[in-house]
Amino acid sequence: MTDSDDDWRRANRANWDERVAIHLKADAYDLAPLRAGSASLHPIEEAELGPVAGQTILHLQCHFGRDSLTLAQRGAVVIGLDFSEPAIVAARELASELGLEESIRFIQSDVYDAPGAIGAPEAFDRVFVTWGAINWLPDIGRWAEIVAHFLKPGGRLYLAEGHPSALVFDDEAAAEDGMPGWYVPYFHGQALVLDQAWDYADAAATIANTRTHEWIHPIGGVVEALVRAGLSLEWLHEHDAVPWRMFKRLQAHEDGMYRWPDKRWLPLSYSLSAVKVGTP
Ligand SMILES: C[S@@+](CC[C@H](N)C(=O)[O-])C[C@H]1O[C@@H](n2cnc3c(N)ncnc32)[C@H](O)[C@@H]1O
């Protein structure tokens, strides 16, 4: 298998298609609060996002729509987009079960094909992208242009992601004290082609489509891409917590986040808000 453009997309899609059924049953993706109309986002988004009622929101890489549906339950008009067919089928079923068809639509498309799949330039008050999204995309400049394409002037991107300075470490390269070891340069730039049969949300699951292609995007590159695309940075926060067990040494907390055991060694995640320049 060569690592051409088509190969990364096909491999990543097969991997994500397979994870949908696993995640629909996983405790980490518990859907009971959503079904009860009381779902929460993670504490970081809850603290930073603010009210969404009445806003139009594009949720890129929405998986099977748990967060998209949560935003719709809070009164937003939402489009969720993901390239995985099983994810979009499950998201549509959930929307219908929850009676949210009037306020939410799910579209199956690659992020890079979103302008053709959705059209609607400058239609959204917000673009929402969170937790394990941009690492699946090779070209951060093109991603930023797509975000800008969809935002109204004055509209905002909300992004929350794993911190790239933590992503250069890995448990496979663990040091003697059990801390994750350094395994890839921050400015690596190229695809990380991995073969992993485990799933982060269900330790008992085994994935057959193991091959994935991921990219570490330095924070400076993300901000620069957004500015070039016509957005202005409002704020950027670094956090000592992340919503999945990024490393074995992290400890689970009651708020659903994972943190270092004692010292706050490194940021584990970051979030930012960027506003599309122009007069609303
Ligand atoms: C870790 S999940 C994101 C979870 C998301 N924050 C949520 O609301 O549940 C990553 C998602 O990105 C999607 N994805 C990966 N590459 C993509 C691409 N090129 N275009 C569209 N979706 C993609 C996957 O199908 C998967 O659903």
The ligand as an ORCA input file, in Angstrom:
! r2SCAN-3c Opt
* xyz 0 1
  C     -12.607     11.488     17.198
  S     -13.939     11.706     16.087
  C     -14.454     13.335     16.478
  C     -15.393     13.268     17.588
  C     -16.309     14.442     17.624
  N     -15.715     15.493     18.383
  C     -17.658     14.145     18.193
  O     -18.444     15.064     18.218
  O     -17.952     13.036     18.612
  C     -13.206     12.003     14.494
  C     -14.249     12.018     13.396
  O     -13.633     12.564     12.234
  C     -14.190     11.911     11.111
  N     -13.262     12.155      9.992
  C     -11.959     11.807      9.912
  N     -11.424     12.256      8.762
  C     -12.412     12.917      8.098
  C     -12.479     13.600      6.857
  N     -11.404     13.690      6.056
  N     -13.648     14.163      6.495
  C     -14.757     14.051      7.300
  N     -14.767     13.395      8.483
  C     -13.595     12.840      8.882
  C     -14.333     10.464     11.555
  O     -15.265      9.733     10.788
  C     -14.765     10.642     13.010
  O     -16.159     10.596     13.118
*
